[in-house]
């Protein structure tokens, strides 16, 4: 059967799904801890638990949804509606519940339960959605276009998440908790609309004649009990791939550095730079605009040069931004507080006033951070679409759902650790939540508390990125090696047992971590 041709409509319709994928996370990681400690009377540790604990639950739900969606192919509902799309369709009417998380005056348990519910919906969408680009095409450049569309939408949604508070505060005229409820309600409606676009303009891999011959195991109490063991067996089997292990390390290096930064940055602005919600919103908007520009540049770099060079350059830019913030804390530029206050809450007026020192400290580090973060976001997801191809060389199977599950499983577990450790370390340093202050008073943080915020925000991300950069030197998946891999997969599928050349043998063995004679299902046992 001839493969369907993808067009720009498919690229952008699929990519629009990251308005939910990245948009929700931009709101959650950028604002949720700040919202809880500033407006809801929670400690920073309680806020960290609410944001982090659902990740542990998703350690089960992520691979489970991936496993089920892979195996729904052998059912009526999977063939008629779609084993991926059935999950997407179920989430559409429920996604506006996102706004319930941002209702003030509730208890710790209310916030935890509403957040767990939304995160479950998020997972139901994310795992099946992530598989679709890999299913719609096998072409390296087409996959790069899908990844590029996804990242541009992701950064655009992050800009919206950061700038909406500025617009809403302009209407409400004050720093109000209603800002966040209105923002979440707007996003909830957008989430439902973009999932509908994904359902309408994407497709799943055709159900082949060979797959029709596979008879699924009959479902009974014995086979049902075995599902978790089979699921986690498949899950951990992905880690046998050398390229995937390297990819996970690079992925976590880039993303955990941002989790730590996102959690600590609003606290840093409030305690070190003495800014409120409006200034935090404007700085984050600047950063996400720079991220969008970075993604556009990274698309060309990854296609022409490869992902690892782009990754290392991005890590360097982000590290430079963090060092910039450390220097700011250490030297505390003279007159900065007075100059910032004189702006009246709008940092962009610094340009019209011509205050060079203020422009330098407000915009240079945040632009550098954005340029680095955009590429750090793009590189892992541009590479992800090719990993099921590496797996096919080893197993002779297409397991996009399992890879989506393990990617999100790993991400959620690590994210829980990053957010929990960040909030715990900041609280151990003596940080006091502003909402804990008696009415009419302002919390003054101790020098030790401020220092802990700075050290966590600067040191944590740099450590994560250094580890990812070290692994990137041995990662060799790029356009050229992927093309050779796919040629060898076609030959293996045709019954060949020997590589086309010594070079192709070395490349395939390097990517898979297996000897050539053990490929195509011969590695079992």
TIFI-388024 format. One record per residue (C-alpha): residue in one letter; x, y, z. Coordinates in steps of 0.02 Angstrom, whole numbers, padded with zeros to 5 digits. Layout:
N
aa = A; x = X; y = Y; z = Z .
...
This chain:
525
aa = X; x = 00000; y = 00000; z = 00000 .
aa = X; x = 00069; y = 00170; z = -00050 .
aa = X; x = 00101; y = 00287; z = 00096 .
aa = X; x = -00007; y = 00443; z = 00108 .
aa = X; x = 00084; y = 00606; z = 00075 .
aa = X; x = 00090; y = 00730; z = 00218 .
aa = X; x = 00063; y = 00916; z = 00185 .
aa = X; x = 00084; y = 01076; z = 00283 .
aa = X; x = -00096; y = 01057; z = 00343 .
aa = X; x = -00052; y = 00891; z = 00426 .
aa = X; x = 00110; y = 00961; z = 00498 .
aa = X; x = 00024; y = 01109; z = 00580 .
aa = X; x = -00134; y = 01017; z = 00631 .
aa = X; x = -00031; y = 00887; z = 00722 .
aa = X; x = 00087; y = 01019; z = 00790 .
aa = X; x = -00060; y = 01119; z = 00858 .
aa = X; x = -00080; y = 00980; z = 00986 .
aa = X; x = 00069; y = 01051; z = 01079 .
aa = X; x = -00040; y = 01199; z = 01124 .
aa = X; x = -00103; y = 01074; z = 01253 .
aa = X; x = 00059; y = 00977; z = 01271 .
aa = X; x = 00172; y = 01127; z = 01301 .
aa = X; x = 00042; y = 01259; z = 01340 .
aa = X; x = -00024; y = 01169; z = 01493 .
aa = X; x = 00152; y = 01136; z = 01555 .
aa = X; x = 00202; y = 01318; z = 01526 .
aa = X; x = 00059; y = 01372; z = 01639 .
aa = X; x = 00092; y = 01235; z = 01767 .
aa = X; x = 00281; y = 01249; z = 01781 .
aa = X; x = 00284; y = 01437; z = 01758 .
aa = X; x = 00140; y = 01491; z = 01870 .
aa = X; x = 00065; y = 01354; z = 01978 .
aa = X; x = 00191; y = 01353; z = 02122 .
aa = X; x = 00192; y = 01544; z = 02122 .
aa = X; x = 00001; y = 01548; z = 02121 .
aa = X; x = -00012; y = 01425; z = 02267 .
aa = X; x = 00115; y = 01514; z = 02379 .
aa = X; x = 00058; y = 01691; z = 02336 .
aa = X; x = -00131; y = 01675; z = 02334 .
aa = X; x = -00186; y = 01509; z = 02412 .
aa = X; x = -00104; y = 01504; z = 02583 .
aa = X; x = 00004; y = 01353; z = 02543 .
aa = X; x = 00187; y = 01331; z = 02587 .
aa = X; x = 00311; y = 01310; z = 02446 .
aa = X; x = 00335; y = 01128; z = 02497 .
aa = X; x = 00147; y = 01095; z = 02489 .
aa = X; x = 00144; y = 01177; z = 02318 .
aa = X; x = 00289; y = 01066; z = 02263 .
aa = X; x = 00197; y = 00911; z = 02322 .
aa = X; x = 00039; y = 00957; z = 02225 .
aa = X; x = 00136; y = 00987; z = 02065 .
aa = X; x = 00250; y = 00837; z = 02091 .
aa = X; x = 00144; y = 00695; z = 02163 .
aa = X; x = 00035; y = 00668; z = 02007 .
aa = X; x = 00195; y = 00625; z = 01915 .
aa = X; x = 00211; y = 00468; z = 02021 .
aa = X; x = 00035; y = 00414; z = 01971 .
aa = X; x = 00080; y = 00446; z = 01789 .
aa = X; x = 00223; y = 00324; z = 01808 .
aa = X; x = 00085; y = 00194; z = 01789 .
aa = X; x = -00039; y = 00283; z = 01676 .
aa = X; x = 00088; y = 00339; z = 01544 .
aa = X; x = 00154; y = 00167; z = 01493 .
aa = X; x = -00019; y = 00091; z = 01521 .
aa = X; x = -00100; y = 00207; z = 01395 .
aa = X; x = 00044; y = 00178; z = 01274 .
aa = X; x = 00027; y = -00010; z = 01293 .
aa = X; x = -00163; y = -00009; z = 01274 .
aa = X; x = -00160; y = 00107; z = 01123 .
aa = X; x = -00033; y = -00005; z = 01035 .
aa = X; x = -00140; y = -00159; z = 01067 .
aa = X; x = -00310; y = -00082; z = 01025 .
aa = X; x = -00261; y = -00112; z = 00843 .
aa = X; x = -00329; y = -00288; z = 00861 .
aa = X; x = -00501; y = -00230; z = 00922 .
aa = X; x = -00654; y = -00165; z = 00831 .
aa = X; x = -00644; y = 00006; z = 00913 .
aa = X; x = -00459; y = 00021; z = 00870 .
aa = X; x = -00489; y = -00018; z = 00686 .
aa = X; x = -00649; y = 00084; z = 00662 .
aa = X; x = -00615; y = 00238; z = 00768 .
aa = X; x = -00427; y = 00228; z = 00792 .
aa = X; x = -00323; y = 00156; z = 00931 .
aa = X; x = -00243; y = 00327; z = 00959 .
aa = X; x = -00390; y = 00441; z = 00917 .
aa = X; x = -00513; y = 00360; z = 01036 .
aa = X; x = -00410; y = 00429; z = 01181 .
aa = X; x = -00402; y = 00602; z = 01102 .
aa = X; x = -00590; y = 00608; z = 01074 .
aa = X; x = -00626; y = 00564; z = 01256 .
aa = X; x = -00526; y = 00713; z = 01319 .
aa = X; x = -00608; y = 00849; z = 01212 .
aa = X; x = -00760; y = 00889; z = 01323 .
aa = X; x = -00661; y = 00874; z = 01486 .
aa = X; x = -00511; y = 00985; z = 01455 .
aa = X; x = -00594; y = 01150; z = 01511 .
aa = X; x = -00584; y = 01077; z = 01688 .
aa = X; x = -00408; y = 01151; z = 01686 .
aa = X; x = -00482; y = 01312; z = 01760 .
aa = X; x = -00537; y = 01220; z = 01919 .
aa = X; x = -00356; y = 01210; z = 01976 .
aa = X; x = -00346; y = 01400; z = 01988 .
aa = X; x = -00491; y = 01431; z = 02109 .
aa = X; x = -00428; y = 01516; z = 02266 .
aa = X; x = -00480; y = 01481; z = 02445 .
aa = X; x = -00476; y = 01290; z = 02431 .
aa = X; x = -00384; y = 01158; z = 02530 .
aa = X; x = -00224; y = 01063; z = 02491 .
aa = X; x = -00328; y = 00909; z = 02447 .
aa = X; x = -00441; y = 01005; z = 02328 .
aa = X; x = -00292; y = 01069; z = 02230 .
aa = X; x = -00209; y = 00898; z = 02229 .
aa = X; x = -00365; y = 00806; z = 02166 .
aa = X; x = -00408; y = 00933; z = 02031 .
aa = X; x = -00229; y = 00933; z = 01970 .
aa = X; x = -00220; y = 00743; z = 01966 .
aa = X; x = -00381; y = 00739; z = 01864 .
aa = X; x = -00314; y = 00862; z = 01736 .
aa = X; x = -00146; y = 00774; z = 01725 .
aa = X; x = -00236; y = 00610; z = 01687 .
aa = X; x = -00328; y = 00696; z = 01543 .
aa = X; x = -00163; y = 00770; z = 01487 .
aa = X; x = -00083; y = 00597; z = 01482 .
aa = X; x = -00232; y = 00523; z = 01389 .
aa = X; x = -00200; y = 00651; z = 01253 .
aa = X; x = -00011; y = 00660; z = 01254 .
aa = X; x = 00039; y = 00478; z = 01235 .
aa = X; x = -00071; y = 00435; z = 01083 .
aa = X; x = -00040; y = 00607; z = 01004 .
aa = X; x = 00149; y = 00590; z = 01011 .
aa = X; x = 00143; y = 00430; z = 00909 .
aa = X; x = 00050; y = 00505; z = 00761 .
aa = X; x = 00194; y = 00597; z = 00677 .
aa = X; x = 00299; y = 00439; z = 00678 .
aa = X; x = 00151; y = 00343; z = 00605 .
aa = X; x = 00110; y = 00466; z = 00466 .
aa = X; x = 00284; y = 00466; z = 00387 .
aa = X; x = 00453; y = 00380; z = 00392 .
aa = X; x = 00545; y = 00516; z = 00296 .
aa = X; x = 00680; y = 00607; z = 00397 .
aa = X; x = 00642; y = 00780; z = 00327 .
aa = X; x = 00454; y = 00759; z = 00345 .
aa = X; x = 00477; y = 00707; z = 00526 .
aa = X; x = 00585; y = 00860; z = 00553 .
aa = X; x = 00442; y = 00968; z = 00484 .
aa = X; x = 00321; y = 00887; z = 00607 .
aa = X; x = 00443; y = 00919; z = 00749 .
aa = X; x = 00470; y = 01098; z = 00691 .
aa = X; x = 00283; y = 01134; z = 00682 .
aa = X; x = 00262; y = 01059; z = 00854 .
aa = X; x = 00399; y = 01164; z = 00930 .
aa = X; x = 00340; y = 01326; z = 00851 .
aa = X; x = 00165; y = 01294; z = 00919 .
aa = X; x = 00241; y = 01246; z = 01087 .
aa = X; x = 00339; y = 01408; z = 01101 .
aa = X; x = 00191; y = 01510; z = 01041 .
aa = X; x = 00082; y = 01432; z = 01176 .
aa = X; x = 00217; y = 01470; z = 01305 .
aa = X; x = 00216; y = 01653; z = 01248 .
aa = X; x = 00028; y = 01655; z = 01271 .
aa = X; x = 00044; y = 01575; z = 01443 .
aa = X; x = 00170; y = 01706; z = 01497 .
aa = X; x = 00087; y = 01859; z = 01420 .
aa = X; x = -00096; y = 01826; z = 01461 .
aa = X; x = -00072; y = 01882; z = 01643 .
aa = X; x = -00005; y = 02048; z = 01578 .
aa = X; x = -00160; y = 02074; z = 01472 .
aa = X; x = -00279; y = 02020; z = 01610 .
aa = X; x = -00193; y = 02126; z = 01743 .
aa = X; x = -00213; y = 02273; z = 01622 .
aa = X; x = -00401; y = 02243; z = 01625 .
aa = X; x = -00420; y = 02204; z = 01810 .
aa = X; x = -00303; y = 02343; z = 01861 .
aa = X; x = -00218; y = 02246; z = 02001 .
aa = X; x = -00118; y = 02092; z = 02046 .
aa = X; x = -00268; y = 01978; z = 02072 .
aa = X; x = -00285; y = 01788; z = 02088 .
aa = X; x = -00430; y = 01802; z = 01963 .
aa = X; x = -00294; y = 01834; z = 01834 .
aa = X; x = -00246; y = 01651; z = 01840 .
aa = X; x = -00423; y = 01582; z = 01840 .
aa = X; x = -00467; y = 01683; z = 01684 .
aa = X; x = -00305; y = 01628; z = 01600 .
aa = X; x = -00339; y = 01444; z = 01639 .
aa = X; x = -00519; y = 01457; z = 01575 .
aa = X; x = -00458; y = 01529; z = 01409 .
aa = X; x = -00328; y = 01392; z = 01393 .
aa = X; x = -00456; y = 01256; z = 01435 .
aa = X; x = -00564; y = 01306; z = 01287 .
aa = X; x = -00411; y = 01317; z = 01172 .
aa = X; x = -00356; y = 01143; z = 01226 .
aa = X; x = -00521; y = 01066; z = 01170 .
aa = X; x = -00513; y = 01155; z = 01001 .
aa = X; x = -00335; y = 01100; z = 00958 .
aa = X; x = -00370; y = 00918; z = 01004 .
aa = X; x = -00517; y = 00925; z = 00884 .
aa = X; x = -00397; y = 00988; z = 00748 .
aa = X; x = -00280; y = 00842; z = 00781 .
aa = X; x = -00423; y = 00717; z = 00766 .
aa = X; x = -00483; y = 00792; z = 00601 .
aa = X; x = -00317; y = 00814; z = 00509 .
aa = X; x = -00206; y = 00668; z = 00560 .
aa = X; x = -00210; y = 00482; z = 00528 .
aa = X; x = -00142; y = 00322; z = 00600 .
aa = X; x = -00030; y = 00194; z = 00518 .
aa = X; x = -00136; y = 00079; z = 00406 .
aa = X; x = -00188; y = -00089; z = 00475 .
aa = X; x = -00079; y = -00208; z = 00371 .
aa = X; x = -00122; y = -00381; z = 00307 .
aa = X; x = 00015; y = -00456; z = 00416 .
aa = X; x = -00060; y = -00377; z = 00571 .
aa = X; x = -00232; y = -00443; z = 00527 .
aa = X; x = -00160; y = -00619; z = 00540 .
aa = X; x = -00104; y = -00588; z = 00720 .
aa = X; x = -00231; y = -00661; z = 00840 .
aa = X; x = -00230; y = -00567; z = 01005 .
aa = X; x = -00227; y = -00669; z = 01164 .
aa = X; x = -00404; y = -00695; z = 01230 .
aa = X; x = -00441; y = -00579; z = 01376 .
aa = X; x = -00480; y = -00670; z = 01539 .
aa = X; x = -00431; y = -00650; z = 01720 .
aa = X; x = -00264; y = -00738; z = 01692 .
aa = X; x = -00212; y = -00633; z = 01543 .
aa = X; x = -00276; y = -00475; z = 01629 .
aa = X; x = -00161; y = -00508; z = 01776 .
aa = X; x = -00015; y = -00525; z = 01657 .
aa = X; x = -00044; y = -00356; z = 01571 .
aa = X; x = 00060; y = -00253; z = 01697 .
aa = X; x = 00206; y = -00376; z = 01683 .
aa = X; x = 00196; y = -00375; z = 01493 .
aa = X; x = 00179; y = -00187; z = 01491 .
aa = X; x = 00331; y = -00153; z = 01598 .
aa = X; x = 00428; y = -00287; z = 01505 .
aa = X; x = 00397; y = -00193; z = 01343 .
aa = X; x = 00433; y = -00030; z = 01431 .
aa = X; x = 00604; y = -00080; z = 01491 .
aa = X; x = 00645; y = -00168; z = 01329 .
aa = X; x = 00660; y = 00004; z = 01247 .
aa = X; x = 00810; y = 00039; z = 01357 .
aa = X; x = 00905; y = -00099; z = 01270 .
aa = X; x = 00928; y = 00021; z = 01124 .
aa = X; x = 01091; y = 00117; z = 01140 .
aa = X; x = 01024; y = 00270; z = 01047 .
aa = X; x = 00870; y = 00276; z = 01157 .
aa = X; x = 00970; y = 00270; z = 01319 .
aa = X; x = 01077; y = 00413; z = 01256 .
aa = X; x = 00924; y = 00507; z = 01197 .
aa = X; x = 00842; y = 00493; z = 01369 .
aa = X; x = 00998; y = 00565; z = 01452 .
aa = X; x = 01004; y = 00711; z = 01329 .
aa = X; x = 00816; y = 00738; z = 01345 .
aa = X; x = 00821; y = 00744; z = 01535 .
aa = X; x = 00973; y = 00858; z = 01535 .
aa = X; x = 00879; y = 00987; z = 01433 .
aa = X; x = 00709; y = 00971; z = 01512 .
aa = X; x = 00754; y = 00950; z = 01696 .
aa = X; x = 00862; y = 01105; z = 01686 .
aa = X; x = 00706; y = 01199; z = 01631 .
aa = X; x = 00594; y = 01119; z = 01764 .
aa = X; x = 00711; y = 01182; z = 01900 .
aa = X; x = 00724; y = 01354; z = 01820 .
aa = X; x = 00536; y = 01370; z = 01790 .
aa = X; x = 00497; y = 01327; z = 01971 .
aa = X; x = 00627; y = 01442; z = 02047 .
aa = X; x = 00624; y = 01589; z = 01924 .
aa = X; x = 00462; y = 01674; z = 01982 .
aa = X; x = 00525; y = 01659; z = 02162 .
aa = X; x = 00693; y = 01731; z = 02107 .
aa = X; x = 00611; y = 01881; z = 02023 .
aa = X; x = 00500; y = 01913; z = 02175 .
aa = X; x = 00639; y = 01897; z = 02306 .
aa = X; x = 00799; y = 01950; z = 02216 .
aa = X; x = 00738; y = 02071; z = 02082 .
aa = X; x = 00589; y = 02131; z = 02186 .
aa = X; x = 00463; y = 02108; z = 02045 .
aa = X; x = 00279; y = 02060; z = 02055 .
aa = X; x = 00167; y = 01957; z = 01940 .
aa = X; x = 00167; y = 02086; z = 01801 .
aa = X; x = 00358; y = 02093; z = 01789 .
aa = X; x = 00371; y = 01904; z = 01800 .
aa = X; x = 00245; y = 01891; z = 01658 .
aa = X; x = 00341; y = 02014; z = 01548 .
aa = X; x = 00509; y = 01931; z = 01579 .
aa = X; x = 00437; y = 01759; z = 01540 .
aa = X; x = 00356; y = 01829; z = 01382 .
aa = X; x = 00525; y = 01895; z = 01325 .
aa = X; x = 00604; y = 01726; z = 01359 .
aa = X; x = 00472; y = 01630; z = 01262 .
aa = X; x = 00484; y = 01748; z = 01113 .
aa = X; x = 00672; y = 01713; z = 01110 .
aa = X; x = 00631; y = 01526; z = 01123 .
aa = X; x = 00520; y = 01538; z = 00970 .
aa = X; x = 00660; y = 01620; z = 00870 .
aa = X; x = 00780; y = 01487; z = 00934 .
aa = X; x = 00668; y = 01346; z = 00874 .
aa = X; x = 00658; y = 01420; z = 00699 .
aa = X; x = 00848; y = 01425; z = 00692 .
aa = X; x = 00866; y = 01252; z = 00768 .
aa = X; x = 00757; y = 01171; z = 00635 .
aa = X; x = 00883; y = 01216; z = 00500 .
aa = X; x = 01034; y = 01171; z = 00608 .
aa = X; x = 00967; y = 00999; z = 00655 .
aa = X; x = 00925; y = 00955; z = 00475 .
aa = X; x = 01093; y = 01013; z = 00404 .
aa = X; x = 01218; y = 00978; z = 00545 .
aa = X; x = 01132; y = 00863; z = 00667 .
aa = X; x = 01053; y = 00876; z = 00838 .
aa = X; x = 01202; y = 00862; z = 00955 .
aa = X; x = 01294; y = 01019; z = 00897 .
aa = X; x = 01133; y = 01118; z = 00916 .
aa = X; x = 01107; y = 01044; z = 01089 .
aa = X; x = 01280; y = 01093; z = 01152 .
aa = X; x = 01266; y = 01271; z = 01084 .
aa = X; x = 01096; y = 01289; z = 01168 .
aa = X; x = 01161; y = 01224; z = 01334 .
aa = X; x = 01303; y = 01351; z = 01324 .
aa = X; x = 01182; y = 01496; z = 01297 .
aa = X; x = 01069; y = 01442; z = 01442 .
aa = X; x = 01218; y = 01420; z = 01558 .
aa = X; x = 01279; y = 01595; z = 01512 .
aa = X; x = 01109; y = 01665; z = 01561 .
aa = X; x = 01115; y = 01578; z = 01730 .
aa = X; x = 01290; y = 01646; z = 01764 .
aa = X; x = 01221; y = 01818; z = 01720 .
aa = X; x = 01088; y = 01800; z = 01856 .
aa = X; x = 01219; y = 01741; z = 01980 .
aa = X; x = 01325; y = 01896; z = 01945 .
aa = X; x = 01170; y = 02005; z = 01967 .
aa = X; x = 01141; y = 01930; z = 02139 .
aa = X; x = 01323; y = 01950; z = 02190 .
aa = X; x = 01351; y = 02130; z = 02132 .
aa = X; x = 01174; y = 02200; z = 02152 .
aa = X; x = 01189; y = 02344; z = 02024 .
aa = X; x = 01175; y = 02515; z = 02105 .
aa = X; x = 01008; y = 02599; z = 02078 .
aa = X; x = 00925; y = 02446; z = 02003 .
aa = X; x = 00780; y = 02441; z = 02127 .
aa = X; x = 00740; y = 02625; z = 02106 .
aa = X; x = 00754; y = 02616; z = 01916 .
aa = X; x = 00640; y = 02463; z = 01911 .
aa = X; x = 00510; y = 02547; z = 02021 .
aa = X; x = 00514; y = 02701; z = 01909 .
aa = X; x = 00457; y = 02596; z = 01761 .
aa = X; x = 00285; y = 02581; z = 01842 .
aa = X; x = 00273; y = 02393; z = 01815 .
aa = X; x = 00307; y = 02393; z = 01628 .
aa = X; x = 00487; y = 02338; z = 01597 .
aa = X; x = 00475; y = 02370; z = 01410 .
aa = X; x = 00475; y = 02558; z = 01442 .
aa = X; x = 00658; y = 02540; z = 01491 .
aa = X; x = 00698; y = 02549; z = 01305 .
aa = X; x = 00611; y = 02715; z = 01282 .
aa = X; x = 00698; y = 02784; z = 01436 .
aa = X; x = 00868; y = 02732; z = 01372 .
aa = X; x = 00925; y = 02657; z = 01538 .
aa = X; x = 01066; y = 02546; z = 01478 .
aa = X; x = 01103; y = 02463; z = 01645 .
aa = X; x = 00920; y = 02417; z = 01671 .
aa = X; x = 00903; y = 02351; z = 01494 .
aa = X; x = 01060; y = 02246; z = 01516 .
aa = X; x = 01007; y = 02161; z = 01678 .
aa = X; x = 00824; y = 02139; z = 01632 .
aa = X; x = 00840; y = 02078; z = 01453 .
aa = X; x = 01014; y = 02008; z = 01416 .
aa = X; x = 01001; y = 01855; z = 01530 .
aa = X; x = 00819; y = 01816; z = 01491 .
aa = X; x = 00850; y = 01826; z = 01302 .
aa = X; x = 01003; y = 01713; z = 01318 .
aa = X; x = 00899; y = 01591; z = 01421 .
aa = X; x = 00763; y = 01590; z = 01288 .
aa = X; x = 00884; y = 01562; z = 01145 .
aa = X; x = 00957; y = 01413; z = 01236 .
aa = X; x = 00794; y = 01339; z = 01299 .
aa = X; x = 00706; y = 01341; z = 01129 .
aa = X; x = 00837; y = 01229; z = 01052 .
aa = X; x = 00848; y = 01119; z = 01208 .
aa = X; x = 00661; y = 01091; z = 01187 .
aa = X; x = 00670; y = 01056; z = 01001 .
aa = X; x = 00818; y = 00936; z = 00991 .
aa = X; x = 00749; y = 00790; z = 01095 .
aa = X; x = 00580; y = 00792; z = 01009 .
aa = X; x = 00656; y = 00806; z = 00836 .
aa = X; x = 00757; y = 00650; z = 00876 .
aa = X; x = 00613; y = 00555; z = 00959 .
aa = X; x = 00520; y = 00529; z = 00794 .
aa = X; x = 00664; y = 00422; z = 00729 .
aa = X; x = 00684; y = 00307; z = 00879 .
aa = X; x = 00544; y = 00185; z = 00830 .
aa = X; x = 00645; y = 00159; z = 00669 .
aa = X; x = 00797; y = 00107; z = 00770 .
aa = X; x = 00685; y = -00009; z = 00872 .
aa = X; x = 00613; y = -00086; z = 00714 .
aa = X; x = 00788; y = -00137; z = 00660 .
aa = X; x = 00804; y = -00237; z = 00822 .
aa = X; x = 00629; y = -00306; z = 00849 .
aa = X; x = 00553; y = -00305; z = 00675 .
aa = X; x = 00401; y = -00216; z = 00753 .
aa = X; x = 00329; y = -00041; z = 00756 .
aa = X; x = 00304; y = 00012; z = 00939 .
aa = X; x = 00271; y = 00199; z = 00934 .
aa = X; x = 00151; y = 00192; z = 01081 .
aa = X; x = 00276; y = 00106; z = 01195 .
aa = X; x = 00408; y = 00237; z = 01155 .
aa = X; x = 00287; y = 00379; z = 01186 .
aa = X; x = 00241; y = 00296; z = 01351 .
aa = X; x = 00419; y = 00273; z = 01411 .
aa = X; x = 00468; y = 00450; z = 01358 .
aa = X; x = 00327; y = 00525; z = 01459 .
aa = X; x = 00351; y = 00402; z = 01603 .
aa = X; x = 00534; y = 00450; z = 01617 .
aa = X; x = 00493; y = 00634; z = 01601 .
aa = X; x = 00359; y = 00631; z = 01735 .
aa = X; x = 00462; y = 00534; z = 01860 .
aa = X; x = 00612; y = 00648; z = 01835 .
aa = X; x = 00502; y = 00803; z = 01837 .
aa = X; x = 00429; y = 00751; z = 02005 .
aa = X; x = 00605; y = 00735; z = 02074 .
aa = X; x = 00658; y = 00903; z = 02002 .
aa = X; x = 00507; y = 01001; z = 02064 .
aa = X; x = 00505; y = 00917; z = 02235 .
aa = X; x = 00693; y = 00943; z = 02260 .
aa = X; x = 00683; y = 01124; z = 02202 .
aa = X; x = 00541; y = 01172; z = 02320 .
aa = X; x = 00614; y = 01070; z = 02464 .
aa = X; x = 00786; y = 01151; z = 02449 .
aa = X; x = 00709; y = 01325; z = 02439 .
aa = X; x = 00602; y = 01293; z = 02592 .
aa = X; x = 00750; y = 01220; z = 02687 .
aa = X; x = 00842; y = 01382; z = 02650 .
aa = X; x = 00710; y = 01475; z = 02752 .
aa = X; x = 00593; y = 01540; z = 02617 .
aa = X; x = 00422; y = 01595; z = 02684 .
aa = X; x = 00270; y = 01597; z = 02570 .
aa = X; x = 00201; y = 01776; z = 02550 .
aa = X; x = 00022; y = 01712; z = 02579 .
aa = X; x = 00074; y = 01658; z = 02754 .
aa = X; x = 00101; y = 01838; z = 02810 .
aa = X; x = -00031; y = 01919; z = 02921 .
aa = X; x = -00152; y = 02035; z = 02832 .
aa = X; x = -00077; y = 02204; z = 02793 .
aa = X; x = 00104; y = 02146; z = 02813 .
aa = X; x = 00239; y = 02094; z = 02691 .
aa = X; x = 00355; y = 01946; z = 02711 .
aa = X; x = 00539; y = 01993; z = 02712 .
aa = X; x = 00648; y = 01846; z = 02662 .
aa = X; x = 00812; y = 01816; z = 02754 .
aa = X; x = 00978; y = 01827; z = 02662 .
aa = X; x = 00995; y = 01638; z = 02682 .
aa = X; x = 00825; y = 01611; z = 02599 .
aa = X; x = 00870; y = 01724; z = 02453 .
aa = X; x = 01037; y = 01636; z = 02433 .
aa = X; x = 00953; y = 01465; z = 02427 .
aa = X; x = 00836; y = 01525; z = 02288 .
aa = X; x = 00986; y = 01587; z = 02186 .
aa = X; x = 01092; y = 01432; z = 02212 .
aa = X; x = 00952; y = 01313; z = 02165 .
aa = X; x = 00900; y = 01414; z = 02011 .
aa = X; x = 01078; y = 01431; z = 01947 .
aa = X; x = 01166; y = 01272; z = 02004 .
aa = X; x = 01031; y = 01143; z = 01969 .
aa = X; x = 01004; y = 01182; z = 01784 .
aa = X; x = 01191; y = 01196; z = 01748 .
aa = X; x = 01223; y = 01024; z = 01824 .
aa = X; x = 01083; y = 00945; z = 01720 .
aa = X; x = 01144; y = 01024; z = 01557 .
aa = X; x = 01326; y = 00974; z = 01585 .
aa = X; x = 01274; y = 00792; z = 01607 .
aa = X; x = 01167; y = 00798; z = 01449 .
aa = X; x = 01307; y = 00880; z = 01348 .
aa = X; x = 01432; y = 00746; z = 01400 .
aa = X; x = 01316; y = 00608; z = 01336 .
aa = X; x = 01284; y = 00703; z = 01173 .
aa = X; x = 01463; y = 00675; z = 01115 .
aa = X; x = 01429; y = 00489; z = 01090 .
aa = X; x = 01256; y = 00511; z = 01009 .
aa = X; x = 01266; y = 00485; z = 00820 .
aa = X; x = 01087; y = 00484; z = 00755 .
aa = X; x = 01069; y = 00614; z = 00616 .
aa = X; x = 01001; y = 00628; z = 00438 .
aa = X; x = 01143; y = 00526; z = 00361 .
aa = X; x = 01147; y = 00385; z = 00489 .
aa = X; x = 00956; y = 00376; z = 00491 .
aa = X; x = 00954; y = 00356; z = 00301 .
aa = X; x = 01077; y = 00211; z = 00311 .
aa = X; x = 00977; y = 00133; z = 00454 .
aa = X; x = 00817; y = 00137; z = 00351 .
aa = X; x = 00905; y = 00056; z = 00202 .
aa = X; x = 00961; y = -00086; z = 00315 .
aa = X; x = 00785; y = -00102; z = 00389 .
aa = X; x = 00715; y = -00121; z = 00212 .
aa = X; x = 00845; y = -00255; z = 00174 .
aa = X; x = 00808; y = -00348; z = 00336 .
aa = X; x = 00622; y = -00341; z = 00298 .
aa = X; x = 00659; y = -00418; z = 00128 .
aa = X; x = 00749; y = -00565; z = 00209 .
aa = X; x = 00931; y = -00509; z = 00197 .
aa = X; x = 01043; y = -00566; z = 00339 .
aa = X; x = 01205; y = -00475; z = 00295 .
aa = X; x = 01236; y = -00286; z = 00295 .
aa = X; x = 01258; y = -00192; z = 00132 .
aa = X; x = 01432; y = -00131; z = 00184 .
aa = X; x = 01549; y = -00127; z = 00331 .
aa = X; x = 01508; y = 00056; z = 00360 .
aa = X; x = 01320; y = 00024; z = 00366 .
aa = X; x = 01351; y = -00120; z = 00486 .
aa = X; x = 01449; y = -00008; z = 00605 .
aa = X; x = 01318; y = 00129; z = 00598 .
aa = X; x = 01172; y = 00013; z = 00633 .
aa = X; x = 01266; y = -00075; z = 00774 .
aa = X; x = 01313; y = 00093; z = 00849 .
aa = X; x = 01132; y = 00155; z = 00848 .
aa = X; x = 01052; y = -00005; z = 00910 .
aa = X; x = 01187; y = -00070; z = 01027 .
aa = X; x = 01165; y = -00244; z = 00950 .
aa = X; x = 01274; y = -00349; z = 00836 .
aa = X; x = 01203; y = -00357; z = 00660 .
aa = X; x = 01169; y = -00543; z = 00670 .
aa = X; x = 01053; y = -00512; z = 00819 .
aa = X; x = 00941; y = -00386; z = 00730 .
aa = X; x = 00764; y = -00408; z = 00664 .
aa = X; x = 00696; y = -00508; z = 00810 .
aa = X; x = 00848; y = -00621; z = 00827 .
aa = X; x = 00898; y = -00537; z = 00992 .
aa = X; x = 00763; y = -00624; z = 01093 .
aa = X; x = 00816; y = -00752; z = 01217 .
